[in-house]
Amino acid sequence: MSRRSSRFPELALLAALALAPREARAQACCAGSSALTPGRLAVHETALVGGQVRAGYGYGSFDGGGHYASNPAGAGEVDLEQDVFGALRVLGRGQVALLVPVVETWRQTRSTGGELGGGIGDVNASARWDFVHAGEYAVMPGVGLLAGVTFPTGKPPEEADNRLATDATGVGAWQGNVGLAIEQSWKSWLVNVTGILAARTPRTVQGIRSELGTQITTLAAVAYSFEDDSALALVGSYAFEGDATIDDVSAPGSGRRLLRVSLAGTHPLSDALRLQGSLFVDPPIPQVGQNQSTTVGLTFAAIRSWN
């Protein structure tokens, strides 16, 4: 959140295996899914509010050709973010959520020295509808439909006042996304695969009309839940988008790609309060990334929920 149809051939077999989930399977679903997405409600929850902090250090970058280079001497970047979010259950299987970010950037070059800036980022509203919950059936996996919109509430780069644009906090365009999540739990294990398609609206800056390419994000995760409802998850995500267009002409080499690997976890302090966190890194593998900086960092969140 930084700025930057399946069919089963035999319905009779499905009906025979569609038993109520065992306690261990329900535990894997709730604790495991919470470890993956801090603002997501567990099956038994009706609402939650929380806060999350994020810190990342940019240690290198990919160019337009996918070549990787570490930061030159005297250059560096630190990205900070503080999020406030909430979620509410609607109509049993649905949930809606809102996230408001505040972001700060410290950036340094050898010639200019260090500079700090920040402000409110792009606010995100999202919704999820679970047609089937993970673990609800022994064979059929959980299926969830995702949708969201990101509002251009942050300051776009062309409006930045600081010399290194550290006070830029948004992309300057509306973004809409739709996605599909498929997951299943077995005893203490949860497996999740998610795909999200996002598009941004065109924008005009100094008389030049530009539009970012369509972005596709894929995510795969495996989570393990312990007896006390703590959970650990290994997550891999890969985001890629096509070339941007400038005045309706494609700009070759302007697309973006980034691979991120995370180790995430959650631990309940009580039935209503839980802590979550993650460690993440963008591997500096040539040609895997494009036009993106590589970051290593961590997140920490505290969440209060209601059943």
N, C-alpha and C positions, 0 to 999 in steps of 0.2 A: 504494500500500500504506500509505497513511496511515490514521489512524483515520477520520479522516473518510473434400431429396434430389434430388440432381441426376442426370440421366440423359442418356446419349448414345444416339442412335437407331441407330447402326450399330456393332456390336461389331467387325466386320471392319475398319472404318476405324480404330477405336481400337487394335486389335492392330497394324495397320500403322504407326501413329504412336507406339506405345509403345516407343520406343527408349531405350537407356541415356542419362542426361543427360550433356551435354558438360561439360568441366571448368569453363567459365565459369558454366554454370547451377548446378552444385554450389556454386561459390564464392558466388554470389548468395544461394542458400538458406542456407548456413551463416553467413556474415558478416552478411547482412541480418537474419535471424531473431535473431541474438545482439544486434544493435543495438536490436531492439524489446523484448526481454525478457531482462534480465540473468541470471535464474536458469534459463533454458531451455537444454537440451543441444543442441548441434549434432548433425547426423546421425552423425558419426564419433566422438562423445564418449560415454564410459560413466559419467562422474561429474564433478562440479565442486563447489567450495566458493568462497564469495566474501563480500565485505563491501561495503556501500553506505552512503553518507552522503547526506542530503537536507537542503536548506535552502530555506525559502519565506517570503516576506513577504506578509502579508495586507493588501491595500491598499484593500479595499472589500467590499461585500456586496450580495446580493439579498434582498428581503423576500418575504413570502408571496405577494404579487401580481406578482412578477417585476420590480419596480422596482429600479434599481441606485442605490447611493449610495456615494461614497468615504468613507473614514474621517473622522470629525470631527477637528478640531484637538485635538492632545494624545492621540489614541488610536492604537493600532497593535498588531500581532501578528506575531511571528516563530515559525515552526514548524520544529523540527529533528528529524531522525530518523536513527538508525543501525541498519542491518539486517545480520544475519548469516544466510546462506542456503546451502543445499546441494541438490544434485539427483543422482539415481541412475537409470541406465537399467535397465529390467526387461523381460524377454521380447522383446527386440529393438526393437519399435516403441513401447514404453511408457516413461514416466519419472515418477518421484515426486519431490516437492520439499518442503522445509520452510523457513519464513522466520520468524525471531524478531526483532521490532523493539523498539528502545528509543526513546522519543519525549520531547521536551522542548518546552515552550511558554513563550514570554515574551509577556505581554499587558499593555497599558497603557491606562488610561482617564484622562481629564482630572482626575477627582475622586479616584481612588485611587492614581495613580502606577503604576510598573512592578512586575511580579510574575513570578517564574520558578518553574516546576514541571515534573515529569516522572517517568518510570518505564517499566517494561516495558509494551509495547502488546499488542494482540491477535495471538496467534501463528496463522500460517496454514499449513495443509498442503494440497498440491494434487497432481493427477495429470493426465497427458496421454497420449492414445493416438493415434498417427498412422496412420490407415488407409492413407493415401497421403502420401508426402513431396513437398514442393514440388520440381518439376524431375524427379521420378521418371519422369513421362510427359510427352510433348511437348504433349498436349492436356488430359488430365485434371489438374485442380489438386490440390494437396495438401489433405487433409482431416484435421483433428484434433479429437478429442473431449476436452473439458476438464471437470474436476470439482474441487471443493475444499471445505474446511471451515475456518472461522475460529473459534478458541476464545476465549471471553471472559476472557482472562488479564489484560487491562488493567483499570485502575480506572475504573468508570463515573462519570458526572458527579455522581450523587447521593451518592457516597462521597468526593468531593473535599474536602480539608481547607482548601485555599487559598481566599481570598476571591473570586478571579476564576476559580476552577476550573482553574488551569493545571496541576494535578497529575492531572487526568482524562486517561486514556490509552486508553480503550476505550469501546465502545458498550454493554457490559453484556448482550449477547445472543449466542447462537450464530448463525452464518451459514453456510448451505450454498449452493453455486452450481454450475451446470452451464453449459457453453458449447460453441460450435462455431467452429472457425477454418478458413478457406479461404484458401489462398495459392498463388501460382504464381510461378515465376522464368523470365525470358527474358534470356539472356546475363548481363549485370551487374545486372539489375533484379529486384526482388522486390516483389510486391503482396500485401497481407494485408488480409482483412476478418474481424473476429471479433465475435461476439455472446455475451454472458454474462447469464444470469438468476440472480438471487440473492434469497434469502428469509431473514429473521431470525426467531428464536423470540420469542414474547411474553415480557414481563417485568412484574413487579409491584413498584411503588415506592410506599411509604406507603399501601398498600391500593388503589392505582389500577393497573389492568391496561392495558398499552399494547403495541402492536405496530407496528413500522415497515412501510411498504408494500413490496410487491415491487419490486425494483430491476432495471432493464435497462441494461446498458452496451454500447454499440456502439463499435467501434474500426476505423479504416481507416488504412493506412500504405503508403507507398512508400519503398523502400530502394534505394540504389545501392552496389554493392561495387567497390572498387578492386583493382588487381592485387596489392597487398600484403595483401589480406584485410581492410583497413580498410573501414568502411561508414558511410554517413550515411543517416538515415531521417527523413522528415517524417510525423508521427503526429497524427491528430485523434481524440479520444474524446468521447463524449457519454453521460452517465449521467443517468437519470431514474427516479423512483420515485413510486408512487401515494401518496395521503394515508395518514397513520397512523390507527390506530383507538385510541380511549380507551374502556375498558370496553365494547368491541365496537361502539362507535359511531364512524363515520367523522368525522375532524376536518378540515373543509374548509380548504384553503390550507396544509396541513402537508406536502405533497409537496416533493420536492427535485429540482433539475435543475442540471447543470453541464457546460459545454463546456470542454475543455482542448486546447491545441495545443502540440506538443512538437517540438523538433529534437534527435534523438538520434544518437549515434555510437559506434563501437567501433574500437579499434586494438590489434593483437596486438604484444606485446613479444617473444614467442617462440611456439612451437607449443603451449605449455601455459599461458601467462600472457597475459591481455588486460586492457585498460582500457576502461571504458565510461562514458558520461556523457550528460547531456541538459540542455537549457534548456526550461522550460515556462512557459506563461501561461494564465490563465483570462480570456478576453476579456470586458470589461464591457458586453456587449450586452443592452439591456433586453429582458425577456421570454424570453430564452434561458436564463437562470439563475433559480433560485428557492430561497430559504432556504439559501443557501450563500455562504460568503465567497469572494472572488476572490483568487488567489494568483499571484505570479510567483516563480520560483525555479530551482534547479538540482540535479542529482544527479551523483554520481561513484561508480564501483564498480571494484574490482579482483577478478579471477576467476582461479582456478587450476583447470585441467581435466585430465582423464586420458582417453586414447583406449582 
